[in-house]
Amino acid sequence: MEPDPTSTDAQLLRTARRDPRAFDAIYVRHAGELHSWLVRQVGDDAVALDLTAETFAQAWRHRRRFRAPADGSAGAWLHGIARNLFRTWSHHQRVESGARQRLGMQVEGVGGSVDSDEALDQLDAARVGPIALERLRDLPADQRAAVTLRVLDELSYDEIAARLECSAATARMRVHRGLRSLNATLEGIAHD
């Protein structure tokens, strides 16, 4: 049975518990507006599409948490989810950008296997800096590989996950931990 197009978002979310097609109507109603807002925030259509998709994935997973306002619209709830995802994305971008600047890693991708030190040896040590290169080598192998793929090769988390045979969430965590370690080490050196 097709959802009634005159139903409120709250009604559709209740119906979606029994019939997932009702959630499609919510997507149709709000996806365009959310995507447009996200494009304005991130300035990149592909990233905005990913964040829009993740917004609806989060909404689907947490649909039972929705508390309907008087008008029954899920618009504000969806925007809240999108805003939180945007903040997380922005934070990761700042961390990665800061790490690139501190490490002097405004370089093209590195060829070769990320499982060996050969990939690190291909870096121009004069551009990266001997201390940064040494600190990168000191990272655990899984973090070093993830940071190399993200920062130097500029791969997406999905691409990193495929290369390292792990989930995108694990890839993101490895990059985050690696960059956090590098940042802490380099900030300590800068203050010495």
Secondary structure, 3 states (H helix, E strand, C coil): CCCCCCCCHHHHHHHHCCCCHHHHHHHHHHHHHHHHHHHHHHCCHHHHHHHHHHHHHHHHHCHHHCCCCCCCCCHHHHHHHHHHHHHHHHHHHHHHHHHHHHHCCCCCCCCCCCCCCHHHHCCCHHHHCHHHHHHHHHCCHHHHHHHHHHHHCCCCHHHHHHHHCCCHHHHHHHHHHHHHHHHHHHHHHHCC
